[in-house]
Amino acid sequence: MRIVEEYIDSAIDLIEVKLANYIGDYAIRVFFNDGSNRLVDFKPFLEASLHPSIYKYLDETLFTQFKIIDGNLNWNDYDMIFPVGDLYKGKI
């Protein structure tokens, strides 16, 4: 019997959000730990949502109170959060 082990480069880092700046009109410039950044427009998602816990973030004051926690963009203690991979693609 032959056992084959695939080598995976452990030097590849997990993508994390490092910084996020509110631009205006529900758009946030998101900076990642690999040096890249994306402008993410959250407005279409918020306007299309029928769920009150999401729709409430159309209140711009509430929307701008996001924090970066453990490499994620987070609103109100995980009340609203998006997969980092989606943010990295610039689409939600």
BALO-436001 format. One record per residue (C-alpha): residue in three letters; chain; x, y, z. Coordinates in Angstrom, 3 decimals. Layout:
  type  mol         x         y         z
   ALA    A         X         Y         Z
...
//
This chain:
  type  mol         x         y         z
   MET    A     0.000     0.000     0.000
   ARG    A     1.192     3.492    -0.805
   ILE    A     0.063     6.514     1.170
   VAL    A     0.160     9.780    -0.681
   GLU    A    -0.014    13.017     1.199
   GLU    A    -0.789    16.238    -0.596
   TYR    A     1.307    19.175     0.490
   ILE    A    -0.597    22.373     1.169
   ASP    A     1.420    25.551     1.535
   SER    A     0.708    26.797     5.029
   ALA    A     2.145    30.203     4.161
   ILE    A    -1.169    31.123     2.528
   ASP    A    -2.949    33.414     4.944
   LEU    A    -6.615    33.515     5.663
   ILE    A    -8.150    36.642     4.140
   GLU    A    -9.267    39.069     6.825
   VAL    A   -10.678    42.569     6.924
   LYS    A    -8.071    44.948     8.345
   LEU    A    -9.718    48.329     7.828
   ALA    A   -13.029    49.660     6.556
   ASN    A   -13.986    53.223     5.693
   TYR    A   -17.528    54.395     5.130
   ILE    A   -17.606    56.278     1.815
   GLY    A   -21.272    57.313     1.755
   ASP    A   -24.605    56.097     0.393
   TYR    A   -24.112    52.671     2.065
   ALA    A   -20.764    52.000     0.373
   ILE    A   -17.739    50.886     2.382
   ARG    A   -14.132    50.671     1.195
   VAL    A   -12.857    47.408     2.721
   PHE    A    -9.108    46.786     3.102
   PHE    A    -7.790    43.237     3.465
   ASN    A    -4.694    41.737     5.055
   ASP    A    -3.238    40.836     1.639
   GLY    A    -3.041    44.527     0.707
   SER    A    -6.071    44.558    -1.597
   ASN    A    -9.218    46.603    -1.147
   ARG    A   -12.743    46.645    -2.543
   LEU    A   -15.545    49.168    -2.614
   VAL    A   -18.663    47.294    -1.494
   ASP    A   -22.123    48.756    -2.151
   PHE    A   -24.507    47.477     0.527
   LYS    A   -27.490    49.583    -0.540
   PRO    A   -29.099    47.108    -3.010
   PHE    A   -28.878    44.334    -0.401
   LEU    A   -30.399    46.493     2.330
   GLU    A   -33.185    47.817     0.117
   ALA    A   -34.117    44.324    -1.090
   SER    A   -34.260    42.832     2.396
   LEU    A   -37.679    42.240     3.892
   HIS    A   -36.298    41.182     7.257
   PRO    A   -36.600    43.932     9.894
   SER    A   -33.237    43.094    11.500
   ILE    A   -31.525    43.799     8.160
   TYR    A   -33.813    46.518     6.790
   LYS    A   -33.209    48.642     9.904
   TYR    A   -29.665    49.287     8.667
   LEU    A   -31.082    51.655     6.053
   ASP    A   -30.863    54.048     8.989
   GLU    A   -27.501    55.488     7.953
   THR    A   -26.510    56.297    11.540
   LEU    A   -26.993    52.656    12.501
   PHE    A   -25.270    51.394     9.332
   THR    A   -22.116    53.407     9.982
   GLN    A   -21.632    51.849    13.435
   PHE    A   -19.846    48.762    12.112
   LYS    A   -16.722    47.333    13.724
   ILE    A   -14.005    44.958    12.640
   ILE    A   -14.006    41.949    14.942
   ASP    A   -11.731    38.956    14.362
   GLY    A   -11.155    39.958    10.726
   ASN    A   -14.858    40.362     9.942
   LEU    A   -16.984    43.406     9.220
   ASN    A   -19.585    43.286    11.958
   TRP    A   -22.651    45.277    12.967
   ASN    A   -24.042    45.299    16.503
   ASP    A   -22.440    42.131    17.915
   TYR    A   -23.092    39.913    14.861
   ASP    A   -26.566    41.300    14.184
   MET    A   -25.417    41.689    10.570
   ILE    A   -22.268    40.119     9.116
   PHE    A   -21.152    38.986     5.666
   PRO    A   -18.758    36.259     4.529
   VAL    A   -15.289    37.760     4.075
   GLY    A   -15.040    35.958     0.725
   ASP    A   -18.048    37.903    -0.573
   LEU    A   -16.588    41.188     0.633
   TYR    A   -13.293    40.248    -1.022
   LYS    A   -15.134    39.762    -4.311
   GLY    A   -16.780    43.140    -3.756
   LYS    A   -20.278    41.693    -3.989
   ILE    A   -22.867    40.704    -1.447
//
